[in-house]
Amino acid sequence: MKRLLNKVAIITGGSRGIGKAIARLFSHEGAKVIIWDLDQNGGESLVQELVSSGGEALFQLVNTSNHEACDQAAKEVQETYGSIDILINNAGITRDARLIKMTRSQWQDVLDVNLTGVFNCTQSVAPYMIQQGSGKIVSASSVVGVYGNFGQTNYVATKSAVIGMTKVWSRELGPKGINVNAIAPGFIATEMIETIPEKVIQDIEAKTPLRRFGKPEEVAEAYLFLSSEAASFINGETLNVNGGITI
């Protein structure tokens, strides 16, 4: 039995990395996958892949930092499919720098996507979930949002805030039949690590009890769990998927 059969799932930042792995897994589990991203080529290519594999998918060019764009895209999904069952707030960027050297644009760019974008998407989608009396919202935090990280003031601020917003929304939306949770991945082998020096990568692997980076597919499984009925009584939680690096 497919765990997300006929569920309508919006995945932000779904054209690459963890988002791409989530889209593939959700489609395999029977979901109708809608990808919100600014990478039109990557998004449309993934949609073609999912459809050719027998799935149903749609790409929408959406800047999640733009509230009106999120409102319009959510409205189109609702009108097309008649419901929005799952929202995966996955879109995120990094603009790393030490506190003293961080520019205003580096600070604001990350807040616009990683924090305001999560707010925008959730505020745009939540009314439809409230109307239907059900829904699953899962947002991307990070291990560094829990424990901090050198040179990532902006990124850590947003990922910590996601945990806080998740707790608030679980209280506000829980009575409406909506589960709101977050995932805090550790260091995952995606395009984001390509700029990390090899020595740093080796240090991270040495500090991780499993002695490796995680795979996007492993994180996608956690999103699937929290988006499925198997997690129907889990609300307001942040699930760590980090190989034990915080032990």
HELIX and SHEET records of a PDB file:
HELIX    1   1 GLY A   17  HIS A   28  1                                  12    
HELIX    2   2 GLN A   40  SER A   52  1                                  13    
HELIX    3   3 HIS A   67  TYR A   81  1                                  15    
HELIX    4   4 LEU A   99  LYS A  101  5                                   3    
HELIX    5   5 ARG A  104  LEU A  111  1                                   8    
HELIX    6   6 ASP A  112  THR A  116  3                                   5    
HELIX    7   7 GLY A  117  GLN A  132  1                                  16    
HELIX    8   8 VAL A  143  TYR A  147  1                                   5    
HELIX    9   9 THR A  153  LEU A  173  1                                  21    
HELIX   10  10 GLY A  174  LYS A  176  5                                   3    
HELIX   11  11 GLU A  191  THR A  195  5                                   5    
HELIX   12  12 GLU A  198  LYS A  207  1                                  10    
HELIX   13  13 PRO A  216  SER A  227  1                                  12    
HELIX   14  14 GLU A  229  ALA A  231  5                                   3    
SHEET    1   A 7 GLU A  56  LEU A  61  0                                        
SHEET    2   A 7 LYS A  32  ASP A  37  1                                        
SHEET    3   A 7 VAL A   8  THR A  12  1                                        
SHEET    4   A 7 ILE A  86  ASN A  89  1                                        
SHEET    5   A 7 GLY A 135  ALA A 140  1                                        
SHEET    6   A 7 ILE A 178  PRO A 185  1                                        
SHEET    7   A 7 THR A 238  VAL A 241  1                                        
END                                                                             
